[in-house]
Every structure is written in structure tokens, then in C-alpha cells.
């Protein structure tokens, strides 16, 4: 069992005073987020014998996968690069597990390591106090009550994709058709026969467009900027696996050259279809700006055949259509915003500086040198972005997917576990000496 001490502090008038939450002292770290990163940290801490509490705002683990992904989704990388620490995927799983298989794996993982998150608790503030402890305040969505956790270590595992990015496009609010973010998209079955505008040409935009095609819709995909599209496999080997192998022996820029050469051989020139390739190589672009290359699983063939129409940026929407940046006007029945996600860390993580609470913002991050930047990512790049000061850690912000999650989780648990074991041993020695002292008298 995780070690906690709960202190009930009643309000003078519970029906009107919400400023006095129930206080819980946690004898170990608080982990915010029960996605793959939070589960991985919990599993590694469990192996170290360190108690912990996992807080999750929704009612399930891995809510991004369970609630905000489309039905046809599969892992983009081979399973050996996506498994969490201490427990591989079942041997019976295919090389690219489905959404349902991945969720089943995560649920088995949580059960195996006895990870029991506190569901439906939304963290709305976490601040470090001068006396050396973190105060994490939550609201329980089921009854509106508030809880304050006091802990020595705080692990931020809310991930890179906590909140949907909704662009502000002129006229979109007055568009008469259906508009959703790709997080709400499940299947193209309800879009049969419709003209659908997919805004965004990343992995989600490509896969949603492909799924729409397979359900006899007519998708147009907005490609406002340049994008790297790579084959998922090169000569029967995962493109990602090949890149990781090459980077052990040759510099990154040369790996990029090799990948682009094979991409040209396999996929051909994509510029003629409206897909402009960036000047910076795919791996270098990922490292510098976190922009993930698209791994093609069939969308490019539909683009070549004309089933998916690639269009430039949007100028404005009107009641039943859209005007593009090149002046072309199109009639549109529905719009799907495949515009990505962002971190939500700056909205709730706080720090104490000079006895004043400063919400982490651009100015404060730059002036005070804090751990997270204005975009909610560690300022120190991989592989050193997992540990901050004052017992603050970050898991799953490496821009390297699930392999980065495992990297962070192992190191966080080892770091906390080392301190935990040293202090636990010291306490045992102190108690033992005390007992011996008493026995001599």
C-alpha cells in the first residue's frame, strides 16, 4: 500500500467555503498524469520500493488513447520501441499493435505493478514551499471537493499532448457545417459522401484523410507549411529502427541524407502533389523543433491517385465553404482540425520565489531560469530534461515518443529511490542506536 497520512480540515461552512481542502501527506512522490509516462514512473518506483500517489483528471488510465484517438490507429513504431520499462508487449502482439491492443497492454501494466491512480482529480495548482515541500491542490470532479497533497517530490507526467490546439481562423465560427478537432474523430463512417476539409498534414491529418477515403468521403488536406513524409519501412526494416542503428555509427546529418535518399527512391518526388519538403533533415528538425516526420501508411498513394486533394493554407471560411490562400474557393460539408496538441503545465505549475507566488510564464521562466519554458516543456533538451530542482521531475517530454518515456521513468525512479533508500537506512540506524542507548541503562 502507498503510505499516506490524511488530515481532514473542515471548513467553517462547507457549503460556501472551498478554501480549506482536505490535506494528504504523501510519504513519497506525487505523479501527475496516468498516461504511459505516469504508469512507467510508478512501475519503476514500485520496483525501488518507493511509495507514490498518481493523480489523473479523467476516469481512466491513458485517456488520450482511450478517449481522443480514432479507431484505425496503430502504433507508428515497432512494438519493441514502444514498450514500457520492466514489462514487454505480449509475444502474440503484431509488430505494430492496434489502439485496443496498446490500451490492453497499459491496463495489464497498471495491474501488474499495482498502480491505482486517484481518478477524476484535476490538479489546478502545484507550488513549492520554502520549507522544502510541494503542495499539490486538486478538485475531485465527482463531488467538487478539494484535496491538497503535500509531498517532497513532484513528477510531472501530463505529457506533450494534454490539450488540443484550436487555431483561430477567420470565419470559422460562422461556418455552417460540422467542425471538430481530430481528438473527437473516431471513424469516417459518418462522413460518407461528404466533402471534408482536414486542416493539418501531420500523422493525424494523413491518417484521418486516409480513413475518410476508405469510407467513401472526399477529403481535402490543408498543407500550409513544409512536411517530411517518410516510408514506414525501408528494405523491410522500420525506418525508425534503421535511423537509430545508423546514428550509432555516423552523424545525424548524414543519417538524414541516407533517409531522404531512400525516401526519394521509394516514394518519389512529392513536391508535385503539394507536399514541400523542409530544407532541414527530418531527424534534425525533430531534435531542434520537435516536429515529427510523417510515416506513410497509405495516404500518399491516395494523394497520387487524387482521392486526397492537397490544398494550401486557409484565408477564411464562409457559411458553406472556404477560401484558400491562393484565392481558390471550395465548398465544404465538414471540417476536421488535425492541428495537434500542447502541454498544459504552465496553467497549473507554480513556484515560490522571494516569498511570492509566480505563475510560470514566459517572463518568469526566462528571468528566473525555471525548469519548464512557456510552452510547458523542459528548457534543458534530451537527455537531461528529466530532472529539475527542488524535487521536480518531468516524464514524457522528450519529443521521442514512448522510447523517451521509458528513458525518463527509469532515471527518475533511480534518482528518487537512491535518496529514499539512503534516508530509510539512516532512520533505521538512528532507531537502532537509540534502542541500544536505552538498553544500557
Protein Blocks (a to p, Z undefined) as FASTA:
>chain_A
ZZddddddddfblmlmckbccddddebdddedjbfklmmmmmmmmmnopacddddfblbe
hkllmmmccfklccfbdfklmccehiacdfkbcfbdcfklmmmmmmmmmmmnopacdehi
acfbdcddfkopacdddddfknopacddddfbdcdfebjmlbccddddehklmpcbdcdd
fklpmbfklmgoiacddedjbfklmmmmmmmmmnopacddddfbgcddddfbgghiafkl
mmmmmmmmmcfklmmmmmmmmmmmmnopaklnopacdfbdfklmmmmnopacdddehlmm
mmmnomaccddddfbdcfkbccdfkopacddfbdcddebjadfklmmpccdeehiacddd
fklmmmnopabdfkopafbdcfklmbceehiacehilonajmlmmmmmmmmmmmmmmmmm
mmmmmmmmmmmmmmmmmmmZZ
